[in-house]
Amino acid sequence: MELRQLTDRVFYSLHNKEVDRPVLGYINGRKYSLMVDSGNSKRHVQLFNEAIINEGLRKPDFIAITHWHWDHSFGMNAIEGITFANKKTNEKLAEIAKWKWTDSEMKKRLETKLEIEFADSSIRKEYPVLSEILVTTSDISYNGTMEIDLGGIVAELHPIVSPHSEDCTCIFVPQERVLFIGDAVGVDYYNNCYLDKSKLNSLLIAIEGIDFDICVMGHADPASKLDILNIIGSLLDR
Ligand SMILES: [Zn+2]
């Protein structure tokens, strides 16, 4: 897995479309390091850890989850550090933790529209052995905003309104002027790919108000602030 350095203390791994692996972030503090999103499986976590160690960095002490979707959260059980997710994310994960991962149960969830085709087919690709899936909630659950002092660098976890999911969190690293927004700029796959423009507009206003240079997204290359505002603007005009 390729790891790229974005700024002095911020790194990210590339996304992989084939098995729907999102970008994972890494913020290197003097005392602690923070990973952004836990990846979609144990394999994803292992590849990320190898890339981190190759770079001469230590494994993440903390992991912050941007939203509940499987590709961002199913790696949580395989991670050694302490995981953080907001209450809404954990409520959804607690629900999914009760799901059974057999072919017939997965088919049932598709029929009842609890699950979507895209996630179902990607999960099957990532997990040839379905019984390996283990969904957990995070170690630490928080409401609202949280700041983590990593030693010389602070990561701020903020809830953000998004048309993609109800529970989106962005991770802002003011000292490096980097904003991790997960999939916040995106449609709601669990609601027929609906794009709620009033939520998108709230997201636009929120992003405009944050003082950053580079935005890291879940399934795309990093973009400048101007680029991300233009992307949102063109989605609003659609
Ligand atoms: Zn998502």
Residues whose N, C-alpha, C, O or C-beta is under 5 A from the ligand:
A	BS01	ZN	H69 D183
